[in-house]
Amino acid sequence: MKVLITGANGFVGSALMRAFRESGANLDLIGIDNLSRPGSEMNREEWRKLGVRVVHGDVRAQSDVDALPAVDWVVDAAANPSVLAGLNAQSTARQVIEHNLLGTINLLEFCRHHRAGFLLLSTSRVYSIEALASLPLVQTGNAFGLRADAPLPAGAGVDGISETFPTAAPISLYGATKLASETLALEYGASLDLPVWINRCGLLAGAGQFGRPDQGILAYWLNAYLRRAPLKYLGFGGNGAQVRDALHPRDLAALVLKQLAAGPVPGRPRLANVSGGAASAFSLAQITGWCGERFGFQHPVGSEAEVRAADIPWLILNSARARQDWAWHPNVLLPEILHEIALHAELHPGWLELSAIG
Ligand SMILES: NC(=O)c1ccc[n+]([C@@H]2O[C@H](COP(=O)([O-])OP(=O)(O)OC[C@H]3O[C@@H](n4cnc5c(N)ncnc54)[C@H](O)[C@@H]3O)[C@@H](O)[C@H]2O)c1
């Protein structure tokens, strides 16, 4: 089976490429990346050594996409994946829309032409910011938790946010481009009878992630702690009680392999949340505590009262649907993810400078 991975030099795209190769699955891989993410150029050498073809091209340009060879599946991992994208000095709204949505449209047209399947890596940031920000929470120790005794909106529960949770705007420009990409992918799948799978991923984390405070928070936090760089808890009381959950991309790869092998499965929902869930949930304050023990010193963390537009205090993603439909579950839990990032940080003293700028 021939598979095109877009964003092949990015954190997730490169992890998928590696995991697919290591799986022994009979896949003929090709990648494309425009190297727009600082740090992504570092993965080029690996592909060269392994003899994997990764084209330097841009999915925003239909001519770059048209020049790619025919494949059976496209796995779309190219994006500007920051929830602040288009709202800060690093990118304009138009750039985000072109990378994330126009790119998807070009790839869907490519799939239509070659009768290829399309697998979109979407995000939990398609869920309504207001609905997430209004969830009833209680702080226990140094982490928020959901108050199970209070009325909860559809799709919210102690196991997390499921696919029926509201997706009404505002959801960030990033979330909006992904939600629109999901809708178009479903539309192409249904009207042209193409296989389509959509994975709404929660936070993905592991060694080699290009860490910034707005994207790749665990890689950023551990690297910054180790280098004694300034760290700050933003908003929500300023003590780092905000909670997310993490999934290692190797676990995502195991699911994607099942989805590519399955092709269309009549009756199965095409869209599912994919996450580490409650078992791999953490608060920032807990990560700071973990860093103190792991690195053997205390590093002070400042605080700021201001909450940024897309910040939310609690988001654990419930992936029960993916677990049930695909007989899938994560194997790499939070301690292993943190350990892996810490080792990588120790081995790469310049990682923040390489990956957090730009
Ligand atoms: N990392 C996460 O926590 C997370 C969570 C949910 C969903 N996702 C999704 O997974 C995908 C990959 O994210 P990531 O964390 O690997 O991000 P990343 O920034 O590390 O990788 C994205 C890659 O895409 C490339 N790229 C961007 N625009 C491109 C374009 N127009 N043409 C070609 N290449 C382009 C970049 O150079 C980069 O190498 C994204 O679609 C993102 O929305 C990631």
The ligand as an SDF file (V2000), in Angstrom:
LIG
                    3D

 44 48  0  0  0  0  0  0  0  0999 V2000
    1.0300   17.8970   18.5590 N   0  0  0  0  0  0  0  0  0  0  0  0
   -0.1780   17.9020   19.0780 C   0  0  0  0  0  0  0  0  0  0  0  0
   -0.3390   18.0070   20.3050 O   0  0  0  0  0  0  0  0  0  0  0  0
   -1.3920   17.7490   18.1970 C   0  0  0  0  0  0  0  0  0  0  0  0
   -2.6410   17.5780   18.8210 C   0  0  0  0  0  0  0  0  0  0  0  0
   -3.7630   17.4540   18.0100 C   0  0  0  0  0  0  0  0  0  0  0  0
   -3.6530   17.4440   16.6400 C   0  0  0  0  0  0  0  0  0  0  0  0
   -2.4280   17.5970   16.0660 N   0  0  0  0  0  0  0  0  0  0  0  0
   -2.3590   17.6180   14.6120 C   0  0  0  0  0  0  0  0  0  0  0  0
   -1.2930   16.8110   14.1570 O   0  0  0  0  0  0  0  0  0  0  0  0
   -0.7080   17.3820   12.9950 C   0  0  0  0  0  0  0  0  0  0  0  0
    0.7850   17.4740   13.1800 C   0  0  0  0  0  0  0  0  0  0  0  0
    1.0850   18.3200   14.2840 O   0  0  0  0  0  0  0  0  0  0  0  0
    2.5570   18.3960   14.8740 P   0  0  0  0  0  0  0  0  0  0  0  0
    2.4650   18.5060   16.3370 O   0  0  0  0  0  0  0  0  0  0  0  0
    3.3900   17.3270   14.2820 O   0  0  0  0  0  0  0  0  0  0  0  0
    3.0090   19.8090   14.3190 O   0  0  0  0  0  0  0  0  0  0  0  0
    4.4540   20.2060   13.7350 P   0  0  0  0  0  0  0  0  0  0  0  0
    4.4410   21.6720   13.6270 O   0  0  0  0  0  0  0  0  0  0  0  0
    5.5210   19.5650   14.5270 O   0  0  0  0  0  0  0  0  0  0  0  0
    4.4310   19.5320   12.2940 O   0  0  0  0  0  0  0  0  0  0  0  0
    3.7060   20.0620   11.2150 C   0  0  0  0  0  0  0  0  0  0  0  0
    4.5760   19.8880    9.9930 C   0  0  0  0  0  0  0  0  0  0  0  0
    3.8420   20.3460    8.8560 O   0  0  0  0  0  0  0  0  0  0  0  0
    4.6990   21.1380    8.0510 C   0  0  0  0  0  0  0  0  0  0  0  0
    3.8290   22.0620    7.3110 N   0  0  0  0  0  0  0  0  0  0  0  0
    3.0920   23.0900    7.7940 C   0  0  0  0  0  0  0  0  0  0  0  0
    2.4270   23.6990    6.8040 N   0  0  0  0  0  0  0  0  0  0  0  0
    2.7270   23.0260    5.6640 C   0  0  0  0  0  0  0  0  0  0  0  0
    2.3600   23.1880    4.3100 C   0  0  0  0  0  0  0  0  0  0  0  0
    1.5490   24.1830    3.9340 N   0  0  0  0  0  0  0  0  0  0  0  0
    2.8540   22.3190    3.4000 N   0  0  0  0  0  0  0  0  0  0  0  0
    3.6950   21.3210    3.7740 C   0  0  0  0  0  0  0  0  0  0  0  0
    4.0940   21.1320    5.0520 N   0  0  0  0  0  0  0  0  0  0  0  0
    3.6150   21.9730    5.9850 C   0  0  0  0  0  0  0  0  0  0  0  0
    5.6360   21.8360    9.0270 C   0  0  0  0  0  0  0  0  0  0  0  0
    6.8610   22.2380    8.4250 O   0  0  0  0  0  0  0  0  0  0  0  0
    5.8530   20.7360   10.0570 C   0  0  0  0  0  0  0  0  0  0  0  0
    6.9800   19.9340    9.7450 O   0  0  0  0  0  0  0  0  0  0  0  0
   -1.3950   18.7370   12.7760 C   0  0  0  0  0  0  0  0  0  0  0  0
   -2.3730   18.5870   11.7790 O   0  0  0  0  0  0  0  0  0  0  0  0
   -2.0450   19.0200   14.0960 C   0  0  0  0  0  0  0  0  0  0  0  0
   -3.2120   19.7860   13.9350 O   0  0  0  0  0  0  0  0  0  0  0  0
   -1.2880   17.7420   16.8070 C   0  0  0  0  0  0  0  0  0  0  0  0
  1  2  1  0
  2  3  2  0
  2  4  1  0
  4  5  1  0
  4 44  2  0
  5  6  2  0
  6  7  1  0
  7  8  2  0
  8  9  1  0
  8 44  1  0
  9 10  1  0
  9 42  1  0
 10 11  1  0
 11 12  1  0
 11 40  1  0
 12 13  1  0
 13 14  1  0
 14 15  2  0
 14 16  1  0
 14 17  1  0
 17 18  1  0
 18 19  2  0
 18 20  1  0
 18 21  1  0
 21 22  1  0
 22 23  1  0
 23 24  1  0
 23 38  1  0
 24 25  1  0
 25 26  1  0
 25 36  1  0
 26 27  1  0
 26 35  1  0
 27 28  2  0
 28 29  1  0
 29 30  1  0
 29 35  2  0
 30 31  1  0
 30 32  2  0
 32 33  1  0
 33 34  2  0
 34 35  1  0
 36 37  1  0
 36 38  1  0
 38 39  1  0
 40 41  1  0
 40 42  1  0
 42 43  1  0
M  CHG  2   8   1  16  -1
M  END
$$$$
